[in-house]
Amino acid sequence: MLGVGAFRGSLLYTPTDRTTVTFSGSYNKDDDTVPRWLLRGAADFPVSAVNPRNDVDRENQNYNLKVKHDFGPVVFDSVSNFQRTTSFQVTDLTDSLVFSKLTGLPPAFFSVPGADIANIGIGENTWMQELRLSAPKESAIAWTTGLNLFHTEVGLDGNARSVTPAFATATGIRNNGFTTDSYAAFGEATVPLVGALKGTLGLRATHEEKTASYRYRGVGTPGTVASYAQDLGLKDDLLTGRTGLSYDWARDFMTCATVARGYVTGGFPANSINNPLGKPEVPFAASTSWTYETGFKSELFGHRVKLTGALFFNDVKNGHLFVFNVPTASFTVATLDYQSSGGELAGTVRVTPGFEVFGGVGITRAELVNVPLGSATGAKSGGRVPNVAPVTANVGFQYQVSAAPLGLKGDFFVRGNYQFVGTRAADVANSFDLPSYGVVNGKFGWKGQNFDTYVFANNLLDERYEAFGQSFGPTTQSVRVGQGRIVGLGATAKF
């Protein structure tokens, strides 16, 4: 079951013809009872056997202030953002169908209400400030430069009890906190070289600091300690960027090629599974990457057809991938090398002035490389990167027609699309595959000059596809199913 509510609003202020101030805010709330895992292949799948039923409440607030001023030779932008996200969940750690299949014990053994239960609260506050100077739109040389400041605070509090030995490290009272501070300077310029050939170079220098504070108090679970405290910190300096070439063969056709260097700082596990055993949590290393891409954009037949395409190759070192740890029935971060390559093709055709059809297809090959023999993760070189589909596709339409024949102002509109995702590996060990699936979405409404209203349906056919998977062993596989059908109403007003 899922309950969703959302609100979004914005206010535009123009004190002068060269200055705009935009303030926007949004609020989202959703409550769901989606199970942590379900026994794959169970009778009447998907069926949950937790007791009590999971209960997750989430709220998100987002506030954004944009100030823009055109000085003539240079344009100034300021972006300030604050975001707060909170969630509270009550979770039964043991699904009786999963653990009965795993242990051979009767399901009733794991169906005692409250015997294996966790209460988890998560709160995150994020602040971001960015200042930018850039060239006016008509400049021959397009450039931008600026500063970015970022700060986030995350608190994770948990209280869990369990009679199941596998969840010993999940029990106890936790008060964990994490902070990240990032200070960055960046710049990018696109310069005409010869004729229609342009060159682009961009760099970003970042200093990042992270801290982690772990506090654990035991609740008497055998094998766990009475208490444990640990504080960690790291600092990192990184330089990322990209360079590329683009060529305008015609007004409506261009090609480009880029090379980009990526870097993701290391970090600390959010789920402390070692502290209950009197052992320290272990940080994970930074990840680096090189990305090579070439593509094209075109508009044909008097702008009635838009076609884009790209080919890419990614080489990632120490990529951060989640691994399911069977003894503790929890997820940890593993750093593994992998490579991916593929292509994308997308197009839109305007059949009539109010009717468009669109579609796209993506092909991706992603495999693990340089994996040490006997890796504790179960991964092997040549294995597939989890949850990366070799084929994805979408097709859809949009139709808009005047409401005048019904004596109304504005337009009626209807949109629909079908999204396909191919077969994926469930985990880094490639224990089993998650089957392919397709989802149908739709939207119908009326749009006026200052107001529109609509009804929408996501996953219209209520496809209960397998979104994620975890293997407890050769005979016991669990999955998390995707969100079922969502039907709702929406409206937008401008004033």
N, C-alpha and C positions, 0 to 999 in steps of 0.2 A: 504494500500500500504506500502511496506517495501523495503528500499534500504540498502544493507549491503556491507561493504568492510572490509577486514582484511589482516594484514601482520604480519608475525612472522619470527624472525631470531635468530641465536645463533652462538657464536664464541668460540671455544675450544683452549686453550693454555696450553701446557705441558712443562714448563721450565725444569723439571727434571722427572725421572721415578717415583718419589714419590709425585709429586705435579701436580694438575690440576686446571686451572682457566677457568670458564665457564661464559660467559656473554650472556644474552639473552634479547630480547626486542620484544614487540608486540604492535600492534596498531589496534584498532577496531573502526569502525564508522557505525552507523545505523540511518536511518531516517525513521520514520513511522507516520502513520495517524490513528493509532488504537484508536477507541473511548473509553472514560472513562467508559461508561456503555451503554447498549442497552436494549430496552424493550423486556423482555422475552415473547415469544409467539406472537410477532408482525407479521403481514402479510409480507411475503418475508424475514423472519428472516434469517440471521442477517442483519438488516438495521439500519443505523444511521440517526438521524435527527438533528445534530448539525449544527450551522451556525455562524461562519465559521467552516470549517473542522479542527479537531485537527492536530497539527503539532509538532512532538517531534524529536529533534536532539540530539544524544548522541555520545560521543567520550571517548575512554579509551586508556590510555598508561600504559604499564607495563614494568619495567626494573629490571632485576635480575642479581646479581653477586654472584657466588659460588666459594669459594676457598677451596680446600681440600688438606691436606698434611698428609702423612702417616709417623709418627715418629717411627714406629715399634711396641713398646708396646702400643701405643695409636694413634688414628686417630683424627685429628683436622679438623673441618668444620666451615666455616663462610658463612652465607647467608645474603646478603643485598638486600633489595627490596624497590622500589619506585613505587607507582601507583597513577595515576591521572585520575579522572573520571569527566566529565562535561556533563551537559544536559541543554537544553533550550526547553521549551514547551509553546505553545499557545493553550489554552483549552477553549472551550465553556462550561460553567458550566451547562447549561440546554439543555438536549436532549428534543426536543418538543414532541416526542412520549411518553417518560417516564413521563414528568410533565403534559402533557395533561391527561394521564390516572390517574395520582395521584390527580389532582385538579378538573378535569371535565371541565376545560377551553379549548377552541379550540387550536389546535397545533400552529396556526399562532401567538397566544399570546406570545409564547416562541421562535419564529423564527426570531426575530429582530436581524440583524447582529451586533455583538459587544455589545449587551445589557447586557449580562452576560458572561464576558470574563476574563480570568486570564493569565498573563504572569509570568512564573516561571523559575528561573535559579538556578541550583544546581551545586556546585563544591566541590569536595572532593580530598584531598591530603593525602596519607598514606605512612608512613615510617616504615620499620621493619628491625631490626638487630638481628641476632641470632648467638651465638657462642656455639659450641658443642665439647665435647671430648667423644670418644667412644672406645670400645674395638675392636680390629681387628676381621675380620670375623671368623677366625679359633679358637677364644678363647672359652674355655669351659663355661665361664660366659659371657653372652652378657649384656653389660651395656652402658648407655649413660647419660651424665649430661651436663647442659649448662645454659646459660642466654638468655633471650629474652626481647628486648626493642621494644615497639610499640607506635606510635604516629599518630593520625589522626586529620585532621581539615576539617570541613564541613561548607560550607556557603550556606544558602538558602535565596534567594531574590525573592520577589513576588510583583506584582502590579495587583490588581483585582478590577473590578467594576461590580455591579449587581443591577438590578431592581427587582429581585425576593427576597422576604423577607427571604426565607429559607437560602439564601447565604449571609446574613448580616455579619456573622463572617468570611466569606471568602474574604470580600472586604478589601481594604486598601493597604498600602505599608508596606511590611515586610522586615526586614534585620535581619535574625536570624543566629547565629553562634554556633557551637558545637565543642568541643575538647575532645579527650580521650588520656590519657597517661597510659601505662601499663608497669610494670617492674616485670619480673617473673624469678624465678630460678626453675629448674626442674631436675629430675633424675629418671631413671628406670633401673632395673636389672632383668635378667632372670637367675635363678640358678638351676643346676641339684640337685634334692633332693634324690630320691631313684630309681635306675634303669633308666627307660625311663620317669620318672615323673619329671617335671620341675615346678618351682614356679616363678611368676612374681610379682614385686611390683614397682609401680611408683607413685611419688608425684610431685605436682607443686604448689609452693607458689607464689601468685600474689598480688601486690599492684596496685590498679587502681584509677585514678583520672579523673573526668569528669566535664566539665563546659558547661553551656548553657547561651547564651545571646540573649534576645528577644527585638526587637525594632519595634514598630508599630506606624504608622501614619494613621489617618483616612482620608477618602475622602468624608465625609459628608453623609454617609449612615445612615438613621434613626436607632437609637438604639445603635450606636457605639460611642466610645469616640474619642476625637481629637488625643490623643497619649497615649502610654503606654510603659514603659521600665521595664525589669525584668532581673536579673542576678541570676543564680543558680549554685551550685557546690556540688559535693559529693566525698567522699573518701571511699574506701572499701579495706579490706584485706581478701583474700580468699585462702582456701586450697582445692585442688582437687586431685584426684588420682584414681588409679585402682589397683586391685590385682587379681591374677588368677592362675590356674593350667592348665597344658597341659600334655598330655600323648601320646607318639609315640608308637602305638600298632604295627606298622610295618613301613618299610621305606616309604611307600606311603599312610599311613593312620594315622591320628592323631585326637584327641578330645581335647576340651578345655572348660573351664568355667571361667567367669570373673565377677567381681563386680566393678562398677565404681561410683564415686561420682562426680556430676557436679554442677557448680555454674555459673550463669550469672548475672552480676551486674545490678542494677537498672539503670534507665535512665530518659530522658526527652522527652516529645513529640516533634516531628519534626514540626507538624502542630499546630500552636498556634491559637486555637479557643476561648480561654478565654480572651486573651489580648484585642481584639476588644471591649469586653463588660466591660473593666476596671477591670478584674479579673486576678489573677495570674494563670499561668500554673502549673499543679500538677505533680510532678515526680511519676514514677511507681517503685514498689519495686523489689528487687532482686529475682531471681528464683533459686531454688535448685532442684536437682534430684538424684535419685538412679537408676542405670541400672544393670540388671542381665541378663547374656547371656551365653548360652552354644551352642557349635556347633562342626562340624567336617569338615575335608578336606581329600579328597582321590583321588588317581589316580589308575585306574584299567586297566586290560587287556593290559599290556605293555605300559602304559601311553596313551592309545587311548581314555580313558574315564576319565574325570575329574568331580568330584561330590562334592559339598559343601552344607552344610545346617546349620541352626541356629534357636534357639528358644530364645525369649527375653521377658523381662518385664521392663517397665519404670514407675517410680513413680515420678511425677513432682509437685512441690509446687510453686504456684505463677507463673505458666507458662505465657509467654508473648504472648497473642493472640490478633489479630486485631478485633475490633468491629466497625460496621457501625453505626454512630450516625445520625439518621434520621433528627432531627431538623436542624442540620448544614450540612447534606449531606457530611460528612467527616468521616475519619477513626481515631480511637483512640486505645490506647493499654490498654487492660484489663489484670489483673493478676488473673488467675483461675487455680485451681488444676485439674490435669487430670492424668489418667493412660492409658497405652497402652501395649498390649501383642500380640504376634503372632509368626510367623515363616517364614523362607525363604528357598527355595531349588533351586539350580541352577546347571546346568550341561552342559558339552561340549563333543561331540563325534567326533573324527577324523575318518570319514568314509573311506577316502583314503588319501594318503600323501598330497593332495592339497585341500581337501574338508572337511569342518567342519560344523556341525549343533550345535546349542546351544539354550538354553531356560531356563526359570526360572519362579517361581511363588512365590508370597508373600501373606500372610494372616495377617491382622492386625485388632485388636479390640481396639479402642481408645475412652474413654468416660470421661466426666467431673465428678468430685467428689467434695464433700464438698462445693458445691455452696450455698451461703446464700439464704434463701427463699426471693423471691421478688427482686432478683438481677436486677439492672438497665440494665444489659446487655441482659436480656431476657434468660440467660442460666439457666439450671436446672441440678441438679445431675442426672446422668444417660444419659444425652444427649451426642450426638456424637461430637467429636472434629472436627471442620470444615476442609474440604478439605483433609481428610484422608480416602483413599479408603480401604474398607475391603478386596478387592482382586485386586492385580496387577499381570501382567504376561507379558512375552516377549518370542518370538521365532524367530529364524533367521538362516542364513547360511552365509558361506564365502567360496569362491572358487577361487583358484589361479592356473594358468596354464602357462606354458612356451610360450613365443611369438616366439620361434625359428621357428615353421612351417611357419610363415609369414616373415621369414628372419630378425627378430628383436631380439635384446638382451632384457633381463629382462623378466618380467611376466605380463600377464594381470590378473586383479582381479575384482571380483564382490562381493558385500555384500548387504544383505537385511535383514530387521527385521521388526517385527510387535510388537507394544507395546500396551497393554490393561490396562486401568485404570477404576476401578469400580465406582459405584454410591457413591457420597460424600455429606455430609451436607454442605450447602452453608455458614452458619454462626453459631455462638455459640448458637443462639436461635433455631437452626434447623428449620428455617422458611420454607425452601423448599430444595429439593435435586437437585444436579447437576447430570445429567444422565451419565452413563458409555460411554466410547468412545474407539476407537482404531485408531492408527496411523501407517502408513507404511512408512518406510524410505529406501533409496537405494543409492548405490555408485558403480561406475564403472570406472576403470582406468588402467593405465600402470605404472609399477614400475621397474626402473632400478637401477644400483648400486649407482648412485649419483643424480638421478633425478626421480621424479614421477609426473604424472598429472592425474587428475580425474574430473569427473562430478558427482554431487550429487543432490539428491532430498530429502528434509525433508517434511513429511506429503504429500506424493506423491498423494494421492487421495483427497487432499484439504478438509479434514474433518474440519468443523467449529464447534468444540466442545465448550461446556461451561466450561471455566477454573475457573472463580470466580463468586460469586454472592452476591448481596445486596438486601435486602427487604426494600421497602419503606412503606410497610403495606400489609394487607391480599390480596389486589387486584392488587398491583403493585410490580413486581419483575424485577430487572435489572441484567444483567450479562455482563461479559467481555469474549469475545470468544478467543480461542487459536489462535496462529499464523497459517495462512493458508499455502498453498504450497510454499516452497522455493526451487528454482532450481539455482545451481551455478556451477562455475568452480574453481578448485584449483590446485596448483602446489607446489612442494617442491624441493629445490636444495641443494646439499651438496658439499662443496668445501674446 
